[in-house]
Amino acid sequence: MKRFSGGLTRSALLRATAVVTLLSVSGFAYAQQYHQAPALDEAVAAGTLPPVEQRLPSNPLVVTPVESVGTYGGTWHSALRGGLDNAWIARTVAYDGLVRYNRDWTEIIPNLAESWEVSEDARTYTFKLRDGLKWNNGTPFTSADIAFSVELFSEPGYGVGTFVKNPRNPVTVDVIDDTTFSLVFEHPNGVIMDDLASVNGFTLVSLSKDYCSQFYPKYNPDAVANAKAAGFETWELYMQDRCSWATETIRWANPDLPMMNAWMIDEPLTGDATRTTFVRNPYYWKVDTEGNQLPYIDRLEMRVSDSLEEITLMALNGEIDYQDRHIATVANQPLFYDGQEAGDYRLGANVLSNSNTLVLQFNLNHVDPARRELFQNKDFRIGISHLIDREEIIDVVFTGQGEPYQVAPRPESVFYDEEYAKQYTEFDPDAAAAAFEAAGLGPKDANGNYTMPDGSPLSITVDLISTVRPEWIDMMELIQLQLGAGGIKIDLNNIDRTLYYDKRPLGDYDAQIWQGDGGLDVVQEPRYYMAAGDESVWAYRWAQWFQGSRPEIAEEPADWAKKQMDLLTELRAEGDPARRDDLMRQILTIGKENFPVIGISLPGEGYYIAKNNLRNVAELMLHAYLFPTPAPYDPFQWYFAQE
């Protein structure tokens, strides 16, 4: 068995171990003793909170600040776009798994786990937790909590979207002692460390056995009766209400739920909340290089508002300390640039991981056989792509920022393929007409619109959610006009997010749009390159066949799609990073040839807003969801400079 302690490659794993060890040793030698936030002094003096030395693990994680050792205090103000905006909480509060990415997104480094070992066959991953870790309520965090999480997620009625639920590669937990455990997979798993280092890694460390077992019949014989008494039909529903998985919105409505993060729930995110707040976790297990327990900032306050205009005005008025989500749009950028002095804030740079500003996904698994056959026709999709005037969209919507681009790896990616990125991006009505003829479209009707191959009317409805990206409605209205001029009638259906997702299993939608995930995180986010999961909306039922999660609607994919699935299965079992890259390139080559989805443009540079007195904020940040910016840049070491 070879030993590793962090990193995307084996050599990087070894380097990460050395770096963290040096940080820990130098941190202890220099600090001599630990220090806490003054806000905790009264509780310690009163005996209601143990001294800081007793709250920290024996080897706390020593973090080097971005610029300087900070000072304690203050409230970080930001905002949620409505009560379902759990992604901002994930990006600010919830990024603390067994391992994590470094700030450059180039290595996996220790976090709650101080080290780990990987078996030669990539089936067994043995982790060593920091000794003395505690939940925010003071109860120990041990291997038993990990085993409990896997046990609970193994229940059919609890949880979704985790590797524990993967029927193709079941996992069990072998508890060795309080600080040592192994994840044992039935088959090799070469990508689990990336999953654990991403935002998804929070899931495995988010359930306290001491607290959550009271809702589980295996540990409490009264759990079913208690659930019914509380108004829930099943114990699973009650468990989800009290101990929701991952970063689900309902998780933030229970202030009693123990956490391992820098801040813990204070004012919960309930259905009618106008704000939610978090306060420092007195048992947080990280310190700076001088032994000061983190976080520096006392409190997080998030305004809950459905109004994008209100949140934008808050930022312009200097009422937001740091934010990019929702407000850092192209349309707002001139406003924010001009308002820096008045609002006492600055703009920083985000390098977006997205491959595209908008992905148009025709439903290749439509329940209507005629539409399914049409949407599966590559020539039809090529024709649509050639009717889109991307330069006009870039000029009108994005003030000239960006370039025509398909859904393909970004130029910064090792998987970049210029031909893939640029194919069919030319605005060429003649090429579109030729492609439609090859696709077998019927003649145009009296209004100049193409008909179905059998001569029946052709009108395509595209679902969108303008509240997610305000520019999407502007983009789609332009695309609607452009396609209409070429003879393709498009209707826009701007709907609620819940309905948007509910339509997917039904299979009766024509097309949906979303942003282009997977531009940098190509291996981790292959949703548009192949039918990999639930977010592969263009082939949702093929994805269910691959995942094995919804057999009642699963459909056997086309041969090319099955080949991609075989390659991804092989990739996920491969321990050699170079071989994984080669397999991914094969998947991309098949995606390039079959052109399943249509992109519009490569996003321009993003930005964030930060108050001028907020320090230790990286000037440039890589921006993704799996790398949940700004969390990998350690907001727990941000601080407000003294006036």
C-alpha positions as CSV (number, residue, x, y, z in Angstrom):
1,M,0.0,0.0,0.0
2,K,1.4,3.4,-1.0
3,R,0.9,6.4,1.3
4,F,-0.5,9.7,0.1
5,S,-1.6,12.9,1.9
6,G,-3.0,15.2,-0.7
7,G,-2.8,16.1,-4.4
8,L,-4.2,15.4,-7.9
9,T,-1.2,13.3,-8.8
10,R,0.8,10.9,-6.7
11,S,3.9,13.2,-6.7
12,A,1.6,16.1,-5.8
13,L,0.1,14.1,-3.0
14,L,3.5,13.6,-1.5
15,R,4.4,17.3,-1.9
16,A,1.2,18.3,-0.2
17,T,2.0,16.1,2.8
18,A,5.4,17.8,3.2
19,V,3.9,21.3,3.0
20,V,1.2,20.7,5.5
21,T,3.6,19.0,7.9
22,L,6.0,22.0,7.8
23,L,3.1,24.4,8.3
24,S,1.9,22.5,11.3
25,V,5.3,22.2,12.9
26,S,6.3,25.8,12.2
27,G,2.9,27.0,13.4
28,F,3.1,25.3,16.7
29,A,6.7,26.3,17.3
30,Y,6.0,29.9,16.6
31,A,2.7,30.2,18.3
32,Q,3.6,28.7,21.7
33,Q,0.0,29.0,22.7
34,Y,-3.4,29.5,21.2
35,H,-5.6,32.5,21.2
36,Q,-9.3,33.0,20.7
37,A,-11.7,35.7,19.6
38,P,-12.5,38.3,22.4
39,A,-16.2,37.5,21.8
40,L,-15.7,34.1,23.4
41,D,-13.8,35.4,26.5
42,E,-16.9,35.9,28.6
43,A,-18.2,32.4,28.0
44,V,-14.8,30.9,28.9
45,A,-14.6,33.0,32.0
46,A,-18.0,31.9,33.1
47,G,-17.2,28.2,32.6
48,T,-19.9,27.7,29.9
49,L,-17.2,27.2,27.2
50,P,-13.9,25.3,27.7
51,P,-10.6,27.1,27.1
52,V,-9.4,27.3,23.5
53,E,-6.7,24.7,24.0
54,Q,-9.4,22.2,25.0
55,R,-11.6,23.1,22.1
56,L,-9.0,22.6,19.4
57,P,-7.7,19.2,18.2
58,S,-4.3,18.2,19.2
59,N,-3.0,19.1,15.7
60,P,-5.1,21.9,14.4
61,L,-4.8,22.8,10.7
62,V,-2.4,25.8,10.5
63,V,-3.4,28.2,7.7
64,T,-1.1,30.8,6.2
65,P,-3.1,34.0,5.6
66,V,-3.2,35.4,2.1
67,E,-1.6,38.7,3.1
68,S,-1.3,39.0,6.9
69,V,-2.4,37.8,10.2
70,G,-5.8,39.3,10.8
71,T,-7.8,40.8,13.7
72,Y,-11.0,39.5,15.2
73,G,-14.5,41.0,14.8
74,G,-17.1,42.3,12.4
75,T,-20.0,41.0,10.3
76,W,-19.8,39.9,6.7
77,H,-22.9,41.2,4.9
78,S,-24.1,39.5,1.7
79,A,-27.4,38.5,0.2
80,L,-29.4,35.4,-1.0
81,R,-31.6,35.6,-4.1
82,G,-34.7,34.2,-2.4
83,G,-35.1,31.5,0.2
84,L,-33.9,28.7,-2.0
85,D,-30.5,30.2,-2.8
86,N,-28.5,27.5,-1.0
87,A,-25.6,27.7,-3.4
88,W,-24.3,30.9,-1.9
89,I,-24.3,29.2,1.6
90,A,-22.4,26.3,0.0
91,R,-19.9,28.7,-1.4
92,T,-19.3,30.7,1.9
93,V,-20.1,28.4,4.8
94,A,-20.1,24.7,3.8
95,Y,-16.8,23.9,2.2
96,D,-15.0,21.8,4.8
97,G,-14.7,18.1,3.9
98,L,-12.2,15.4,4.7
99,V,-9.9,17.0,2.1
100,R,-10.0,20.2,0.0
101,Y,-8.4,21.8,-3.0
102,N,-5.6,24.3,-2.5
103,R,-6.1,27.9,-3.5
104,D,-4.7,27.3,-7.0
105,W,-7.0,24.3,-7.7
106,T,-3.9,22.2,-8.5
107,E,-3.7,19.9,-5.5
108,I,-5.8,18.1,-3.0
109,I,-4.7,18.8,0.5
110,P,-5.6,17.6,4.0
111,N,-8.5,19.2,5.9
112,L,-10.5,17.3,8.5
113,A,-8.3,14.3,7.5
114,E,-4.7,14.9,8.2
115,S,-3.5,12.1,5.9
116,W,-4.8,9.1,3.9
117,E,-3.6,5.9,2.2
118,V,-4.8,4.5,-1.1
119,S,-4.6,0.8,-1.9
120,E,-2.8,-0.3,-5.1
121,D,-6.1,-1.3,-6.7
122,A,-7.8,2.1,-5.8
123,R,-10.5,0.3,-3.9
124,T,-9.6,1.1,-0.3
125,Y,-9.1,4.7,0.9
126,T,-7.9,4.8,4.6
127,F,-8.2,8.2,6.3
128,K,-6.7,9.5,9.5
129,L,-8.7,12.2,11.2
130,R,-7.2,14.9,13.3
131,D,-7.3,13.8,16.9
132,G,-9.7,15.8,19.1
133,L,-12.0,17.2,16.5
134,K,-15.4,18.4,17.8
135,W,-18.7,19.4,16.4
136,N,-19.8,23.0,17.2
137,N,-21.8,21.7,20.2
138,G,-18.6,20.2,21.7
139,T,-19.3,16.5,21.0
140,P,-16.5,14.5,19.4
141,F,-16.2,14.2,15.6
142,T,-15.0,10.6,14.9
143,S,-15.0,7.8,12.4
144,A,-18.4,6.7,13.7
145,D,-19.9,9.9,12.2
146,I,-18.5,8.9,8.8
147,A,-19.8,5.4,9.1
148,F,-23.2,6.8,10.2
149,S,-23.4,9.1,7.1
150,V,-22.7,6.2,4.7
151,E,-25.2,4.0,6.6
152,L,-27.9,6.6,6.4
153,F,-27.2,7.4,2.7
154,S,-27.6,3.7,2.0
155,E,-31.3,4.0,2.9
156,P,-33.4,4.1,-0.3
157,G,-35.6,6.9,1.0
158,Y,-32.8,9.3,2.2
159,G,-30.5,11.5,0.2
160,V,-29.6,11.9,-3.5
161,G,-26.6,12.8,-5.6
162,T,-23.7,11.2,-3.7
163,F,-21.1,8.5,-4.5
164,V,-22.7,6.4,-1.7
165,K,-25.8,6.1,-3.8
166,N,-23.9,4.8,-6.9
167,P,-25.3,1.3,-7.5
168,R,-22.4,0.6,-10.0
169,N,-19.8,0.9,-7.2
170,P,-21.1,0.3,-3.7
171,V,-19.1,1.5,-0.8
172,T,-18.8,0.4,2.8
173,V,-17.0,1.9,5.8
174,D,-14.5,0.0,7.9
175,V,-14.1,1.8,11.3
176,I,-10.6,1.0,12.6
177,D,-10.6,3.4,15.6
178,D,-12.0,6.8,16.5
179,T,-9.7,8.6,14.1
180,T,-9.1,6.0,11.4
181,F,-11.5,4.5,8.9
182,S,-11.5,3.1,5.4
183,L,-13.9,3.7,2.5
184,V,-14.0,0.3,0.7
185,F,-15.4,0.2,-2.8
186,E,-16.6,-2.9,-4.6
187,H,-14.7,-1.7,-7.7
188,P,-11.7,0.6,-8.2
189,N,-12.5,4.3,-7.8
190,G,-9.9,6.6,-9.2
191,V,-11.8,9.8,-8.9
192,I,-13.2,9.7,-5.4
193,M,-10.6,12.1,-4.0
194,D,-11.7,14.8,-6.4
195,D,-15.3,14.2,-5.3
196,L,-14.3,14.5,-1.7
197,A,-12.3,17.7,-2.4
198,S,-15.1,19.4,-4.2
199,V,-18.2,21.0,-2.7
200,N,-19.8,17.5,-2.7
201,G,-17.3,16.4,-0.1
202,F,-19.3,18.2,2.6
203,T,-22.0,15.5,2.4
204,L,-19.9,12.8,4.1
205,V,-19.0,15.0,7.1
206,S,-22.3,16.8,7.6
207,L,-24.2,14.3,9.8
208,S,-23.5,14.0,13.5
209,K,-24.4,10.5,14.7
210,D,-24.9,11.7,18.2
211,Y,-27.6,14.1,17.1
212,C,-29.1,12.6,13.9
213,S,-29.4,9.0,15.2
214,Q,-32.4,10.0,17.3
215,F,-34.4,10.2,14.0
216,Y,-33.3,6.9,12.7
217,P,-35.2,3.7,13.6
218,K,-32.1,1.6,13.6
219,Y,-30.9,3.6,16.7
220,N,-34.2,4.8,18.2
221,P,-37.2,2.4,18.2
222,D,-39.5,5.5,18.7
223,A,-38.3,7.3,15.6
224,V,-41.3,6.4,13.4
225,A,-43.8,7.4,16.1
226,N,-41.9,10.6,16.8
227,A,-41.9,11.4,13.1
228,K,-45.7,11.0,12.9
229,A,-46.1,13.0,16.1
230,A,-44.1,15.8,14.5
231,G,-46.4,15.8,11.4
232,F,-44.3,13.7,9.0
233,E,-45.6,10.6,7.2
234,T,-42.2,8.8,7.3
235,W,-39.1,8.8,9.4
236,E,-37.1,9.6,6.3
237,L,-39.0,12.9,5.8
238,Y,-38.5,13.8,9.4
239,M,-34.8,13.0,9.1
240,Q,-34.6,15.2,6.0
241,D,-36.2,18.0,7.9
242,R,-33.8,17.7,10.9
243,C,-30.7,16.3,9.2
244,S,-30.8,17.2,5.6
245,W,-27.9,16.1,3.4
246,A,-25.3,18.1,1.7
247,T,-26.2,21.8,1.2
248,E,-30.0,21.3,0.7
249,T,-31.9,24.5,1.6
250,I,-33.8,22.8,4.5
251,R,-30.5,22.0,6.2
252,W,-30.0,25.7,7.1
253,A,-33.4,25.9,8.8
254,N,-32.3,23.8,11.8
255,P,-30.0,25.7,14.2
256,D,-29.7,22.6,16.4
257,L,-27.9,20.6,13.6
258,P,-24.2,20.2,14.6
259,M,-21.7,21.6,12.1
260,M,-17.9,21.4,11.5
261,N,-17.7,24.7,9.7
262,A,-16.2,28.0,10.6
263,W,-19.6,29.5,11.2
264,M,-22.8,27.9,12.6
265,I,-26.5,28.6,12.2
266,D,-27.8,31.5,14.3
267,E,-31.0,32.8,12.6
268,P,-32.2,29.9,10.5
269,L,-33.2,30.1,6.8
270,T,-37.0,29.5,7.2
271,G,-39.6,29.9,4.5
272,D,-40.5,33.5,5.5
273,A,-37.1,34.6,6.6
274,T,-35.9,38.0,5.4
275,R,-32.4,37.2,6.6
276,T,-30.3,34.3,7.8
277,T,-27.2,34.7,10.1
278,F,-24.3,32.6,11.1
279,V,-22.0,33.1,14.1
280,R,-18.5,31.8,14.8
281,N,-18.0,28.1,15.7
282,P,-16.1,28.1,19.0
283,Y,-14.8,24.6,18.2
284,Y,-13.5,25.4,14.8
285,W,-10.3,23.4,14.2
286,K,-8.1,25.8,12.2
287,V,-5.6,28.4,13.5
288,D,-3.4,31.0,11.8
289,T,0.4,30.9,11.9
290,E,0.4,32.8,15.2
291,G,-2.0,30.3,16.9
292,N,-5.1,32.5,16.6
293,Q,-8.2,30.3,16.3
294,L,-10.1,31.0,13.1
295,P,-12.4,32.5,11.8
296,Y,-11.5,36.1,12.3
297,I,-14.9,37.4,11.3
298,D,-17.5,37.0,14.1
299,R,-20.7,36.8,12.1
300,L,-22.3,36.4,8.6
301,E,-25.5,38.1,7.8
302,M,-27.3,37.3,4.5
303,R,-30.3,39.4,3.4
304,V,-33.0,37.2,1.8
305,S,-34.6,39.0,-1.1
306,D,-36.2,38.0,-4.4
307,S,-35.4,41.4,-5.8
308,L,-32.2,41.5,-7.8
309,E,-32.6,45.3,-7.9
310,E,-32.5,45.5,-4.1
311,I,-29.4,43.3,-3.8
312,T,-27.7,45.4,-6.5
313,L,-28.5,48.6,-4.7
314,M,-27.2,47.2,-1.5
315,A,-23.9,46.6,-3.1
316,L,-23.8,50.0,-4.7
317,N,-24.6,51.6,-1.3
318,G,-21.7,49.7,0.3
319,E,-24.0,47.4,2.3
320,I,-22.4,44.2,1.0
321,D,-18.9,43.3,2.1
322,Y,-18.2,40.6,-0.4
323,Q,-20.4,39.0,-3.2
324,D,-20.3,38.0,-6.8
325,R,-23.3,35.7,-7.0
326,H,-26.3,37.2,-8.9
327,I,-25.1,40.8,-9.0
328,A,-21.7,40.5,-10.8
329,T,-23.4,40.6,-14.3
330,V,-22.1,42.2,-17.5
331,A,-25.0,44.7,-17.3
332,N,-24.1,45.7,-13.8
333,Q,-20.3,46.0,-14.3
334,P,-20.3,49.7,-15.5
335,L,-22.5,50.6,-12.5
336,F,-20.2,48.9,-10.1
337,Y,-17.1,50.2,-11.7
338,D,-18.3,53.8,-11.5
339,G,-19.6,53.4,-7.9
340,Q,-16.5,52.1,-6.3
341,E,-15.6,55.3,-4.5
342,A,-19.1,56.2,-3.3
343,G,-19.7,52.6,-2.1
344,D,-16.2,52.2,-0.6
345,Y,-15.6,48.9,-2.4
346,R,-13.3,47.5,-5.0
347,L,-13.7,45.0,-7.9
348,G,-11.6,41.9,-8.1
349,A,-11.3,39.3,-10.9
350,N,-13.0,36.0,-11.3
351,V,-11.7,33.5,-13.9
352,L,-14.9,31.6,-14.7
353,S,-14.8,27.9,-15.1
354,N,-17.8,27.9,-17.4
355,S,-17.4,26.9,-21.0
356,N,-20.4,28.9,-22.2
357,T,-22.8,31.6,-21.4
358,L,-25.8,29.5,-22.5
359,V,-26.2,25.9,-23.4
360,L,-29.2,25.0,-25.7
361,Q,-30.2,21.4,-25.0
362,F,-32.7,19.7,-27.3
363,N,-34.4,16.7,-25.6
364,L,-33.0,13.7,-27.5
365,N,-35.2,11.5,-25.3
366,H,-38.5,13.2,-26.0
367,V,-41.5,11.0,-25.4
368,D,-42.9,12.1,-28.7
369,P,-41.3,9.8,-31.3
370,A,-41.3,12.3,-34.1
371,R,-39.6,15.0,-32.0
372,R,-37.2,12.5,-30.6
373,E,-36.1,11.5,-34.1
374,L,-35.8,15.1,-35.1
375,F,-33.8,16.2,-32.1
376,Q,-31.5,13.2,-32.3
377,N,-30.6,14.2,-35.8
378,K,-27.2,15.8,-35.7
379,D,-27.9,17.8,-39.0
380,F,-30.9,19.4,-37.3
381,R,-28.7,20.6,-34.4
382,I,-26.0,21.8,-36.9
383,G,-28.6,23.8,-38.7
384,I,-29.8,25.5,-35.5
385,S,-26.3,26.4,-34.6
386,H,-25.6,28.0,-38.0
387,L,-28.7,30.2,-37.6
388,I,-27.5,31.7,-34.4
389,D,-25.6,35.0,-34.9
390,R,-23.3,34.8,-31.9
391,E,-21.5,38.1,-32.7
392,E,-24.8,40.0,-32.4
393,I,-25.6,38.4,-29.1
394,I,-22.1,39.1,-27.8
395,D,-22.3,42.8,-28.8
396,V,-25.9,43.4,-27.6
397,V,-26.0,41.4,-24.4
398,F,-22.3,41.2,-23.3
399,T,-21.1,44.6,-24.7
400,G,-18.6,42.8,-26.9
401,Q,-17.1,40.6,-24.1
402,G,-16.5,37.0,-25.1
403,E,-16.2,35.1,-28.4
404,P,-18.4,32.6,-30.3
405,Y,-17.9,29.2,-28.7
406,Q,-19.4,25.8,-28.5
407,V,-19.7,23.8,-25.3
408,A,-16.1,22.6,-25.1
409,P,-13.2,22.8,-22.7
410,R,-11.9,26.4,-22.2
411,P,-8.6,27.6,-23.7
412,E,-7.0,27.3,-20.2
413,S,-7.8,23.6,-20.0
414,V,-5.4,20.8,-20.9
415,F,-8.3,19.4,-22.9
416,Y,-8.7,22.5,-25.1
417,D,-9.5,21.7,-28.7
418,E,-10.0,24.7,-30.9
419,E,-11.8,22.8,-33.6
420,Y,-14.3,21.4,-31.1
421,A,-14.8,24.9,-29.6
422,K,-15.4,26.6,-32.9
423,Q,-17.3,24.0,-35.0
424,Y,-20.6,25.2,-36.5
425,T,-20.3,28.7,-34.8
426,E,-20.4,30.6,-38.1
427,F,-23.6,32.5,-38.7
428,D,-24.4,30.9,-42.1
429,P,-28.1,30.7,-43.1
430,D,-27.2,28.8,-46.3
431,A,-25.3,26.1,-44.3
432,A,-28.3,26.0,-42.0
433,A,-30.7,25.4,-44.9
434,A,-28.5,22.6,-46.2
435,A,-28.3,21.0,-42.8
436,F,-32.1,21.2,-42.4
437,E,-32.5,19.6,-45.8
438,A,-30.2,16.8,-44.7
439,A,-32.2,16.4,-41.5
440,G,-35.3,15.8,-43.6
441,L,-37.4,18.8,-42.4
442,G,-40.6,19.4,-44.3
443,P,-41.2,22.4,-46.6
444,K,-41.8,25.8,-45.2
445,D,-45.4,26.8,-44.5
446,A,-47.2,30.0,-45.6
447,N,-45.5,31.9,-42.7
448,G,-42.0,30.8,-43.8
449,N,-41.5,28.3,-41.0
450,Y,-40.2,24.8,-41.5
451,T,-42.5,21.9,-40.9
452,M,-41.9,18.5,-39.4
453,P,-40.7,15.8,-41.8
454,D,-44.3,14.6,-42.2
455,G,-45.5,18.1,-43.0
456,S,-47.1,18.9,-39.7
457,P,-46.3,22.2,-38.0
458,L,-43.0,22.6,-36.2
459,S,-42.9,24.8,-33.1
460,I,-40.2,24.3,-30.4
461,T,-40.7,25.4,-26.8
462,V,-37.5,26.3,-24.9
463,D,-37.7,26.3,-21.1
464,L,-35.7,28.9,-19.2
465,I,-35.4,30.4,-15.7
466,S,-34.6,34.1,-16.1
467,T,-34.2,34.5,-12.4
468,V,-31.0,32.4,-12.4
469,R,-29.3,34.5,-15.1
470,P,-31.1,37.7,-16.1
471,E,-29.2,37.9,-19.4
472,W,-30.8,34.6,-20.5
473,I,-34.1,36.2,-21.4
474,D,-32.2,38.8,-23.6
475,M,-30.2,36.1,-25.2
476,M,-33.1,33.8,-25.9
477,E,-35.2,36.7,-27.3
478,L,-32.4,37.4,-29.8
479,I,-32.1,33.7,-30.6
480,Q,-35.8,33.5,-31.1
481,L,-35.7,36.2,-33.7
482,Q,-32.6,34.8,-35.4
483,L,-34.1,31.3,-35.6
484,G,-37.4,32.7,-36.7
485,A,-35.7,34.6,-39.6
486,G,-34.3,31.2,-40.7
487,G,-37.6,29.4,-40.5
488,I,-37.5,27.8,-37.1
489,K,-40.4,28.9,-34.8
490,I,-39.4,29.1,-31.1
491,D,-41.6,29.7,-28.1
492,L,-40.0,30.8,-24.8
493,N,-41.3,29.3,-21.6
494,N,-40.0,31.2,-18.6
495,I,-40.9,29.1,-15.6
496,D,-40.2,28.4,-11.9
497,R,-37.1,26.4,-11.0
498,T,-39.0,23.7,-9.3
499,L,-41.2,23.1,-12.4
500,Y,-38.1,23.3,-14.6
501,Y,-36.6,20.3,-12.8
502,D,-39.9,18.4,-12.4
503,K,-40.3,18.3,-16.2
504,R,-37.1,16.3,-16.8
505,P,-38.3,12.8,-15.7
506,L,-41.5,13.3,-17.6
507,G,-39.6,13.7,-20.9
508,D,-42.2,15.9,-22.6
509,Y,-40.1,19.1,-22.9
510,D,-38.5,20.2,-26.2
511,A,-35.5,22.0,-24.9
512,Q,-34.0,23.6,-21.8
513,I,-31.1,26.0,-21.3
514,W,-28.4,26.3,-18.6
515,Q,-24.9,27.7,-18.2
516,G,-21.9,25.9,-19.6
517,D,-20.4,24.0,-16.6
518,G,-17.3,21.9,-17.2
519,G,-15.0,24.4,-19.0
520,L,-12.2,23.9,-16.6
521,D,-13.5,21.0,-14.4
522,V,-13.8,18.8,-17.5
523,V,-13.5,15.4,-15.8
524,Q,-15.6,16.3,-12.8
525,E,-18.4,18.0,-14.9
526,P,-18.9,16.0,-18.2
527,R,-22.6,16.7,-18.3
528,Y,-22.6,18.3,-21.8
529,Y,-19.9,16.1,-23.3
530,M,-21.8,12.9,-22.6
531,A,-25.0,11.7,-20.8
532,A,-23.3,11.5,-17.4
533,G,-26.0,12.4,-14.9
534,D,-29.2,14.2,-14.0
535,E,-27.9,17.6,-15.4
536,S,-27.4,16.0,-18.8
537,V,-30.9,17.3,-19.7
538,W,-30.4,16.7,-23.4
539,A,-30.4,12.9,-22.7
540,Y,-31.9,12.6,-19.3
541,R,-33.2,9.0,-19.9
542,W,-29.9,7.8,-21.3
543,A,-28.3,9.2,-18.1
544,Q,-30.7,7.2,-16.0
545,W,-29.7,4.0,-17.9
546,F,-26.1,4.8,-17.1
547,Q,-26.6,5.7,-13.4
548,G,-29.2,3.0,-12.7
549,S,-31.0,5.4,-10.5
550,R,-34.4,5.5,-12.2
551,P,-34.9,2.3,-14.1
552,E,-38.6,3.0,-14.7
553,I,-37.7,5.8,-17.2
554,A,-34.3,4.7,-18.3
555,E,-33.7,4.1,-22.0
556,E,-30.8,2.3,-23.7
557,P,-28.6,5.0,-25.3
558,A,-27.3,5.2,-28.8
559,D,-24.1,3.2,-29.5
560,W,-21.8,6.3,-29.4
561,A,-23.3,7.4,-26.0
562,K,-22.8,3.9,-24.6
563,K,-19.2,4.0,-25.7
564,Q,-18.7,7.2,-23.8
565,M,-20.3,5.6,-20.7
566,D,-17.9,2.6,-20.9
567,L,-15.0,5.1,-21.2
568,L,-16.2,7.1,-18.2
569,T,-16.7,3.9,-16.1
570,E,-13.1,2.9,-17.0
571,L,-11.9,6.4,-16.2
572,R,-13.5,6.4,-12.7
573,A,-11.8,3.2,-11.9
574,E,-8.3,4.3,-13.2
575,G,-5.7,5.2,-10.6
576,D,-3.2,6.7,-13.1
577,P,-4.0,10.4,-13.8
578,A,-2.3,10.3,-17.3
579,R,-4.5,7.4,-18.3
580,R,-7.6,9.2,-16.9
581,D,-6.7,12.2,-19.1
582,D,-6.4,9.9,-22.2
583,L,-9.8,8.4,-21.5
584,M,-11.3,11.8,-21.1
585,R,-9.9,12.9,-24.4
586,Q,-11.6,9.9,-26.0
587,I,-14.9,10.9,-24.5
588,L,-14.5,14.4,-25.8
589,T,-13.6,13.2,-29.3
590,I,-16.9,11.2,-29.4
591,G,-18.8,14.3,-28.0
592,K,-17.2,16.5,-30.7
593,E,-18.2,14.1,-33.4
594,N,-21.8,13.8,-32.3
595,F,-22.4,17.4,-31.2
596,P,-25.2,16.8,-28.7
597,V,-25.6,20.4,-27.3
598,I,-25.3,23.9,-28.7
599,G,-23.3,26.7,-27.1
600,I,-23.3,30.5,-27.7
601,S,-20.2,32.2,-26.4
602,L,-17.2,31.9,-24.1
603,P,-17.8,34.0,-21.0
604,G,-15.7,37.1,-20.6
605,E,-13.8,37.7,-17.3
606,G,-15.9,37.7,-14.2
607,Y,-15.6,39.9,-11.2
608,Y,-16.5,40.2,-7.5
609,I,-17.2,43.1,-5.1
610,A,-15.3,43.5,-1.8
611,K,-15.3,46.3,0.7
612,N,-12.1,48.2,0.8
613,N,-11.4,47.2,4.5
614,L,-11.9,43.5,3.8
615,R,-8.5,42.0,3.8
616,N,-6.9,38.6,2.9
617,V,-9.1,38.4,-0.2
618,A,-7.3,37.0,-3.2
619,E,-7.1,39.5,-6.0
620,L,-7.9,36.9,-8.6
621,M,-10.1,33.8,-8.0
622,L,-10.9,30.8,-10.1
623,H,-14.6,30.5,-10.1
624,A,-16.6,27.3,-10.3
625,Y,-19.2,25.3,-8.3
626,L,-17.3,22.2,-7.6
627,F,-14.5,24.5,-6.6
628,P,-17.0,26.6,-4.7
629,T,-15.6,30.1,-4.9
630,P,-14.9,31.9,-2.7
631,A,-14.7,29.1,-0.1
632,P,-11.4,27.6,-1.4
633,Y,-9.8,31.0,-0.8
634,D,-10.5,30.6,2.9
635,P,-13.0,33.3,4.0
636,F,-12.3,32.2,7.6
637,Q,-9.0,34.1,7.3
638,W,-10.6,37.2,5.8
639,Y,-10.8,40.1,8.3
640,F,-11.8,43.7,8.5
641,A,-8.9,46.1,8.9
642,Q,-9.2,48.4,11.8
643,E,-10.1,52.0,11.1
